[in-house]
Amino acid sequence: RPDTKTYNNVIDAWARSGASDAGVQAERILNRMLERHSQGFKEAEPNVVSYSAVINAWSKTGGLEAAQRAEAILNKMEKSGNNRLRPESKTYSAVINAWVRSGASDAGVQAERILN
């Protein structure tokens, strides 16, 4: 059976794919992990790598929606209270990069807000 590492590899493949829907597809895999875990498959528990890889996929997707999704996932990680989901510096950097690639006129303001 696929485990966390296997799912993470698929998420990372989407992040590196260059596909225009990489963020959507990566988040779909994360949601599948969450569903499997809730069904009792403990070996499929998402971790910080899982969430960070999805954020990275959104970051590489570009656009305003991608930046908003990346930040929403970061917020979910921060509010989870789960030490296994504590964002790492590369997680924050990926969200900042998502804002850089968003095309938003206030991208700098949004990116700086992540520092707070």
C-alpha positions in Angstrom: 0.0 0.0 0.0 1.1 3.5 -0.7 2.4 5.3 2.4 3.1 9.0 3.2 6.4 9.0 1.3 4.8 7.5 -1.8 2.0 10.1 -1.8 4.6 12.9 -1.2 6.6 11.7 -4.2 3.4 12.0 -6.4 2.7 15.5 -5.0 6.3 16.5 -5.7 6.0 15.1 -9.3 3.0 17.4 -9.8 4.9 20.3 -8.4 7.8 19.7 -10.8 5.6 18.9 -13.8 5.2 22.4 -15.1 1.5 21.6 -15.7 -0.9 24.5 -15.5 -3.0 22.6 -13.1 -0.2 21.3 -10.9 -1.5 23.0 -7.8 -5.0 21.6 -8.3 -3.6 18.1 -8.9 -1.2 18.2 -5.9 -4.0 19.4 -3.6 -6.2 16.6 -4.9 -3.5 14.0 -3.9 -3.3 15.6 -0.5 -7.0 15.4 -0.1 -6.9 11.7 -1.0 -4.2 11.2 1.7 -6.4 12.9 4.2 -9.4 10.8 3.2 -7.3 7.5 3.4 -5.9 8.5 6.8 -9.4 9.2 8.1 -10.4 5.7 6.9 -7.8 4.2 9.2 -4.8 4.0 6.9 -2.3 5.4 9.4 0.6 4.9 6.9 -0.9 7.6 4.7 -0.9 10.4 7.3 0.1 13.8 5.6 3.1 15.5 7.2 4.9 18.8 6.8 6.5 17.6 3.6 3.1 16.7 2.1 1.7 20.2 2.8 4.8 22.0 1.8 5.0 20.1 -1.5 1.4 21.2 -2.3 2.3 24.8 -1.4 5.3 24.5 -3.7 3.0 23.2 -6.5 0.7 26.1 -6.1 3.7 28.5 -6.0 4.9 27.2 -9.4 1.4 27.4 -10.9 1.3 31.2 -10.7 -1.6 33.5 -10.6 -3.7 35.1 -7.8 -5.7 32.0 -7.0 -2.5 30.0 -6.6 -1.1 32.5 -4.1 -4.3 32.5 -2.2 -4.5 28.7 -2.1 -0.8 28.5 -1.0 -1.5 30.9 1.8 -4.7 29.1 2.9 -2.8 25.9 3.2 0.0 27.6 5.2 -2.7 29.0 7.5 -4.2 25.6 8.0 -0.8 24.2 8.9 -0.2 27.0 11.4 -3.6 26.6 13.0 -3.5 22.8 13.2 -1.6 22.7 16.5 0.1 19.5 15.1 3.9 19.6 15.5 4.2 17.3 12.5 2.6 20.1 10.4 4.7 23.0 11.7 5.8 25.0 8.6 9.5 25.1 7.8 11.3 28.1 6.3 11.0 26.6 2.8 7.3 26.5 3.3 7.1 30.2 4.0 9.4 30.9 1.1 7.2 28.9 -1.2 4.2 31.0 -0.2 6.2 34.2 -0.7 7.2 33.0 -4.1 3.5 32.3 -4.9 2.7 35.9 -4.2 5.7 37.0 -6.3 4.3 35.0 -9.2 0.7 36.0 -8.6 0.7 39.1 -10.8 -1.1 41.0 -8.0 -0.4 44.7 -7.8 0.1 44.3 -4.0 2.2 41.2 -4.2 5.0 42.8 -2.3 2.6 43.8 0.5 1.1 40.3 0.6 4.5 38.6 0.6 5.8 40.8 3.4 2.7 40.0 5.4 3.8 36.4 5.5 6.7 37.5 7.6 4.3 38.4 10.4 
